[in-house]
Amino acid sequence: MRPTDLSLLRTPGVPTVSPDGATAVVAVSRLDLAADEYRSQLWTVPTDGSAAARPLTHGHRDSAPVFSPDGRWLAYLSAEPAGRPQLHVLPTGGGAARRLTDHPLGAGGPAWSPDSRRLAYTARVPEAGRYGTDEDVPPAAEPPRLITTLSYRQDDLGFTADRRSHVFVVALPDDAADDGVVLDEPFQVTGGDVDDTDVTWSPDGAELAFVSARHEGADLDRVTDVYAVRPDGTGLRRVTESRSACAHPAYDPAGDTIYLTAQPDLGPEGRDFVGRNTTLCRVPAAGGPVEPVLDPEWHDRGDETPATVLADGAAFVGVQRRGAVELLRVPLAGGDAEPLVQGPYTVRGIGVGGGVVVATVAHDRSAGELIAVTPGRRRLITGFGAPLQATGRLHRMRDRTAIAPDGYPVHGWVTTPPGPGPHPVLLTVHGGPFSQYGWTLFDETQAYVEAGYAVVQCNPRGSSGYGQAHGRVVKEHMGELDADDVLAFLDDALADPTLDASRVGIMGGSYGGFMTTLLLGRTDRFAAGISERAFNDPVSFVGSSDIGFFFADEYVGTDPERIAAQSPLAHAHRITTPTMVIHSEEDWRCPLEQGTRLYVELKRRGVPTEMLLFPGEGHELSRTGRPKHRQARLEHVLRWWGRWLPTARNSSARGALPAGAAPAGPPADARPADRLTVAATRVG
């Protein structure tokens, strides 16, 4: 695909299924490059495949649909242009949607009460006079913030202590009420100087369960617990009793047990999260310890469903497995988990109703489709990826396994352009590090391959999807075995004669930026590099990142010598390879100084370098940034590679090659003293 093909991406979210199993509804988002914004609408499709999917709503940004238990209502979020998402309900029998909330910072996804008459959700409550609650007080004139905690801000959100997230309940309008009837205000159930998330109802509607960190010492650990409270705000109690990171509670039909996903053991200090799988667990609803249902060594939840899905005596969950996310049906009464979706797919969301399981499934030619699973059958019921597939500009991934120097297997993929080659190579490294490359349509890979590059990517030790032992190897040893794995996989891939071993570049973001900077300081084998939103200096990261107060200690340790050995910036003085630095100006995960310090180090020594900065963006620029920024980022990346690794297919190259012409090395005018530098570039 080309950078402009971002507008053809159609990405479905988490489906909801009607109680009779006949209909699925899903939000489908797209990038509107002309308007520089995201749009999303709800689509409906019969689960038997008898008709094509069709739009159900036509709002600006509609999302998070959920059928009511009685099937009479569809709750969802809708945001007007430049507005915040607010809770709406649409009668499924026909009629207009009703808006139920007007929160200044927006509402979270809805959860239905068992009687289908109330909705619970979470919303951030701003302090008076902040975040536009007083139109006469602009942000720069707000009073100062007094910070007394370690955790006080979050990337892509901002400061959190003055806008805590709490649980609300709102009643539905009477069936006969018209649009002129004034609805009851939502009732705030929880409060305090804490954040509450992931709310759900008990089967009798008498209690709400939610996730929070209300324990003593919560500012110093990563523990979150399940709490329960009555809908009127009374009877607050702690349910879980363990050093776990809990999320997504759901009561079983009897109300005796709460199922959840959790990292079940964070160690005595509650901070040992490195390489810990998040897996399906349970706890007595009356309170008790968290007990894993699936083996946490091998089952790491990978789907993006915002709740634990229980139906028909089973839990339905996606688990990461060697670059895939498989869909499992886990019997609540015990017994072996049944795989419903396996193979080269990524399950992103799950809905169940009337005995029909509907999953959002991505693969290397689609950002997501809905499939309906019934006993003995699996049916594809959407074709959202068709417009992009019709361009002919998508390329298939091929997985392979290499062997590291110590004999360890390293799994990954190579994606190549059409034609015999040899093709120049881009080695890309994922972020995390506890995440995975996998079987999904990755717009970056597709753009690079379309431009004439073979893309090599792997899941080295430290990645998720291969067991906890695989993920925990890098704890206090970053840049050791994981670096060996990355290079071993590259060398194995370069044995293919269709790849040009003499023309290789390296790039990556976040942890991938860490690995890029680190390897550029160890070897000059690469023609050029791109270090993006990188974790470059563990020392300054501690005091500048939103997660710095715990992340660096757990990943690289606290011994100064060991920290220096794992620090890319400590060895950046050795880099001589042309290197582009990409960063976002409002990145609080890997703050801007992590990139600017690398750029200045290279620039002062005359290393060919550029720094590309994106205003108004955070750490997630490449995934959720403004559409024009995402397009511009891809265009600048291709321009950089067109300079140092020109191809006939990369029109960004200086003096673009005619079709069929053999690419040469870097352009003659690209000598160190003459190379163009773009500093603090503002795009869009």
Rosetta blueprint (number, residue, H / E / L):
1 M L
2 R L
3 P H
4 T H
5 D H
6 L H
7 S H
8 L H
9 L L
10 R L
11 T E
12 P E
13 G L
14 V L
15 P L
16 T E
17 V E
18 S L
19 P L
20 D L
21 G L
22 A L
23 T E
24 A E
25 V E
26 V E
27 A E
28 V E
29 S E
30 R E
31 L E
32 D E
33 L L
34 A L
35 A L
36 D L
37 E E
38 Y E
39 R E
40 S E
41 Q E
42 L E
43 W E
44 T E
45 V E
46 P E
47 T L
48 D L
49 G L
50 S L
51 A L
52 A L
53 A L
54 R E
55 P E
56 L L
57 T L
58 H L
59 G L
60 H L
61 R E
62 D E
63 S E
64 A E
65 P E
66 V E
67 F E
68 S L
69 P L
70 D L
71 G L
72 R L
73 W E
74 L E
75 A E
76 Y E
77 L E
78 S E
79 A E
80 E L
81 P L
82 A L
83 G L
84 R L
85 P L
86 Q E
87 L E
88 H E
89 V E
90 L E
91 P E
92 T L
93 G L
94 G L
95 G L
96 A L
97 A L
98 R E
99 R E
100 L L
101 T L
102 D L
103 H L
104 P L
105 L L
106 G L
107 A E
108 G L
109 G L
110 P L
111 A E
112 W E
113 S L
114 P L
115 D L
116 S L
117 R L
118 R E
119 L E
120 A E
121 Y E
122 T E
123 A E
124 R E
125 V E
126 P E
127 E L
128 A L
129 G L
130 R L
131 Y L
132 G L
133 T L
134 D L
135 E L
136 D L
137 V L
138 P L
139 P H
140 A H
141 A H
142 E L
143 P L
144 P L
145 R L
146 L L
147 I L
148 T L
149 T L
150 L L
151 S L
152 Y L
153 R E
154 Q E
155 D L
156 D L
157 L L
158 G E
159 F E
160 T L
161 A L
162 D L
163 R E
164 R E
165 S E
166 H E
167 V E
168 F E
169 V E
170 V E
171 A E
172 L L
173 P L
174 D L
175 D L
176 A L
177 A L
178 D L
179 D L
180 G L
181 V L
182 V L
183 L L
184 D L
185 E L
186 P L
187 F E
188 Q E
189 V L
190 T L
191 G L
192 G L
193 D L
194 V L
195 D L
196 D L
197 T E
198 D E
199 V E
200 T E
201 W E
202 S L
203 P L
204 D L
205 G L
206 A L
207 E L
208 L E
209 A E
210 F E
211 V E
212 S E
213 A L
214 R L
215 H L
216 E L
217 G L
218 A L
219 D L
220 L L
221 D L
222 R L
223 V L
224 T E
225 D E
226 V E
227 Y E
228 A E
229 V E
230 R L
231 P L
232 D L
233 G L
234 T L
235 G L
236 L L
237 R E
238 R E
239 V L
240 T E
241 E L
242 S L
243 R L
244 S L
245 A E
246 C E
247 A E
248 H E
249 P E
250 A E
251 Y E
252 D L
253 P L
254 A L
255 G L
256 D L
257 T E
258 I E
259 Y E
260 L E
261 T E
262 A E
263 Q E
264 P L
265 D L
266 L L
267 G L
268 P L
269 E L
270 G L
271 R L
272 D L
273 F L
274 V L
275 G L
276 R L
277 N L
278 T L
279 T E
280 L E
281 C E
282 R E
283 V E
284 P E
285 A L
286 A L
287 G L
288 G E
289 P L
290 V L
291 E E
292 P E
293 V L
294 L L
295 D L
296 P L
297 E L
298 W L
299 H L
300 D E
301 R E
302 G L
303 D L
304 E L
305 T L
306 P L
307 A L
308 T L
309 V E
310 L E
311 A E
312 D L
313 G L
314 A E
315 A E
316 F E
317 V E
318 G E
319 V E
320 Q E
321 R E
322 R L
323 G L
324 A E
325 V E
326 E E
327 L E
328 L E
329 R E
330 V E
331 P E
332 L L
333 A L
334 G L
335 G L
336 D L
337 A L
338 E E
339 P E
340 L E
341 V E
342 Q L
343 G L
344 P L
345 Y L
346 T E
347 V E
348 R E
349 G E
350 I E
351 G E
352 V E
353 G E
354 G L
355 G L
356 V E
357 V E
358 V E
359 A E
360 T E
361 V E
362 A E
363 H E
364 D L
365 R L
366 S E
367 A E
368 G E
369 E E
370 L E
371 I E
372 A E
373 V E
374 T E
375 P L
376 G L
377 R E
378 R E
379 R E
380 L E
381 I L
382 T L
383 G L
384 F L
385 G L
386 A H
387 P H
388 L H
389 Q H
390 A L
391 T L
392 G L
393 R L
394 L L
395 H L
396 R L
397 M L
398 R E
399 D E
400 R E
401 T E
402 A E
403 I E
404 A L
405 P L
406 D L
407 G L
408 Y L
409 P E
410 V E
411 H E
412 G E
413 W E
414 V E
415 T E
416 T L
417 P L
418 P L
419 G L
420 P L
421 G L
422 P L
423 H E
424 P E
425 V E
426 L E
427 L E
428 T E
429 V E
430 H L
431 G L
432 G L
433 P L
434 F L
435 S L
436 Q L
437 Y L
438 G L
439 W L
440 T L
441 L L
442 F L
443 D H
444 E H
445 T H
446 Q H
447 A H
448 Y H
449 V H
450 E H
451 A L
452 G L
453 Y L
454 A E
455 V E
456 V E
457 Q E
458 C E
459 N L
460 P L
461 R L
462 G L
463 S L
464 S L
465 G L
466 Y L
467 G L
468 Q H
469 A H
470 H H
471 G H
472 R H
473 V L
474 V L
475 K L
476 E L
477 H L
478 M L
479 G L
480 E L
481 L H
482 D H
483 A H
484 D H
485 D H
486 V H
487 L H
488 A H
489 F H
490 L H
491 D H
492 D H
493 A H
494 L L
495 A L
496 D L
497 P L
498 T L
499 L E
500 D E
501 A E
502 S E
503 R E
504 V E
505 G E
506 I E
507 M E
508 G E
509 G E
510 S L
511 Y H
512 G H
513 G H
514 F H
515 M H
516 T H
517 T H
518 L H
519 L H
520 L H
521 G L
522 R L
523 T L
524 D L
525 R L
526 F L
527 A L
528 A E
529 G E
530 I E
531 S E
532 E E
533 R L
534 A L
535 F L
536 N L
537 D L
538 P H
539 V H
540 S H
541 F H
542 V H
543 G H
544 S H
545 S L
546 D L
547 I L
548 G H
549 F H
550 F H
551 F H
552 A H
553 D H
554 E H
555 Y H
556 V H
557 G L
558 T L
559 D L
560 P H
561 E H
562 R H
563 I H
564 A H
565 A H
566 Q H
567 S L
568 P L
569 L H
570 A H
571 H H
572 A H
573 H H
574 R H
575 I L
576 T L
577 T L
578 P L
579 T E
580 M E
581 V E
582 I E
583 H E
584 S E
585 E L
586 E L
587 D L
588 W L
589 R L
590 C L
591 P L
592 L H
593 E H
594 Q H
595 G H
596 T H
597 R H
598 L H
599 Y H
600 V H
601 E H
602 L H
603 K H
604 R H
605 R L
606 G L
607 V L
608 P L
609 T E
610 E E
611 M E
612 L E
613 L E
614 F E
615 P L
616 G L
617 E L
618 G L
619 H L
620 E L
621 L H
622 S H
623 R H
624 T H
625 G L
626 R L
627 P H
628 K H
629 H H
630 R H
631 Q H
632 A H
633 R H
634 L H
635 E H
636 H H
637 V H
638 L H
639 R H
640 W H
641 W H
642 G H
643 R H
644 W H
645 L L
646 P L
647 T L
648 A L
649 R L
650 N L
651 S L
652 S L
653 A L
654 R L
655 G L
656 A L
657 L L
658 P L
659 A L
660 G L
661 A L
662 A L
663 P L
664 A L
665 G L
666 P L
667 P L
668 A L
669 D L
670 A L
671 R L
672 P L
673 A L
674 D L
675 R L
676 L L
677 T L
678 V L
679 A L
680 A L
681 T E
682 R L
683 V L
684 G L
